[in-house]
């Protein structure tokens, strides 16, 4: 399983998170059969969202991060809970482009221009929603920009997904470092210097570096205390009951219209619902659906 290591600088200037998300990304590949560039995009969004989930205030909180660009990937979306468990999808799992001249996957090319949006359900009457225009489409810079703009929290974010020759994920991970109020200027300067050590984060994981090894790079020269290490996974919580509620929310008039169209075209009268996150299909006969409205 994937893991998240959490720590804080000893003087309270910053908190840090390091995630090895390789298993999460490989689980996503299994469900969505993504092309290499789509894997890198979805993997980065899943990695970031998992960490952001562990920042939520209550155990029943949820967070959704979406990247809606005008590129060939379409919308990429991920949801996480308080424990960092995550699920997600990319609208076009076949989105792929030639490598950049640098030899890297062209994630920004399949994303294009658009918005990054974050929705947090923390038990309030209405969820918190924030959106920014994409800065680069490479995801890490966009996440950092979101925190700076929407939550006024200076954030260092590094994300990486290394796709192997067989299109599996060889390594994936990320680092978040967030400044806390009244952060020491010396710590800030050191963190900015350390950011140079976090290039090609996935390659460093592929070389066998642990979460704590990466943390030592991010907080090089800064005293810190480890908080905990969480086990996180790709988990889809779809179910028959949740699918029934989704059908019921359409309303009786809408579902009767669907059955009418099927009857006129000679199709079997039923409703099939496919889960975006795991591609599992749920079939309901006409009688089963109509019983929902009794």
Secondary structure, DSSP 8 states (H G I E B T S, - for coil): -EEEEEEEETTSSEEEEEEE-HHHHHHHHHHH---HHHHHHHHHHHHHHHHHHTT-SSTT-EEEEEEEESSTT-EEEEEEETT--EEEEES-TT------TTS---HHHHH-SEEEEEEEESSSSS-EEEEEE-SSSSSHHHHHHHHHHHS---EEEEEEEEE-TTSSEEEEEEEEEEE-TT--HHHHHHHHHHGGGGTTHHHHHHTT--HHHHHHHHTTTS-EEEEEEEEE-B-----HHHHHHHHHHH-HHHHHHHHHHHHHTT---EEEEE-TTT--EEEEEHHHHHHTT-
